[in-house]
Amino acid sequence: MWNERESPLRIEKRFEFDQYSKISKFMGEIEKLCKERDIYPNISFGKNFVSFSIFLENKEISDNEKDFSIEIDKFYLED
């Protein structure tokens, strides 16, 4: 589940990994998705996690942003 935040308006989610090598594969898929959707979230990562913040263009999540977050979830679940 993505968390909605205010000031600035955004959705956020943290993904946990048991191996650092899985983060690299995951991020490769995310890179392609960002280029396809023209959405470039703030991303931070460490030894066992990746966190995303997607800043919303409007006062609610757009279909493009919603689909983007769903695709990220799918990449994570495929791992």
N, C-alpha and C positions, 0 to 999 in steps of 0.2 A: 504494500500500500504506500502510495506517495503521500507525503505530508504537505499540506498547504500552509504557507507562511505569508505574513504581511510585512510591509516596510523593508524592503520592496517586495511587491507581490511575486511569489514564486512557488514552485513545488520542489520538494527535496526527497531524496532517498539514498540510503546507504546499503551497499551490497557487501556481504562478507564472503571470503574465500579461504579455503583450507591450504592452498598452495599459491605462492607468488606467481608461478608460471601460468596459472589460470587467469590471472589479471591481465597478462599480456595478450592472450587470445581474446578475452572479452573486450579489451580496449581496441583491438584491431577491428572487431565487428562494429563497435561504437563509432569509430572513425568513419567507416563507410556510411553508416546511417546518418551521421551528422551532415556529410556532403550531400546525400540523397535528399534529406529533408530541409536542408539549409537552416538547421537549428544547432547552435553551438553553446551547450550548457557550460557552466563552471564545473570543473571536475577536479577532485582531489583524491589522492590515493596513498596508501601505505602498504606495509608488508602483507596485510590480509584484508584490505577493504578498498572499495571505490565509492565515493560519494558524488552525487550529482545535485546541482541546483539549476533549475530551468526557470529563467525569469520570464514572466508572462507579459505579452504585449498588450493585452486588454485586461479588463477587470475580472475575467474568468478564463479558464483554460480553453484554448481553441481546439478544434478537431485535430489539427496538425500536431499540436503539442501533446494532446492526449494519445494519439496514435504513436508518436515518438516515444513516449514513456512506456506504452504497452510493448513496443518492439524491444526496448531495453530490458524489460522484464523477461521477455521470451529468450533473449540471448543469455540471460543469467540462468534461466531454468534449463536451457539446453546443455549447460556445462556439466 
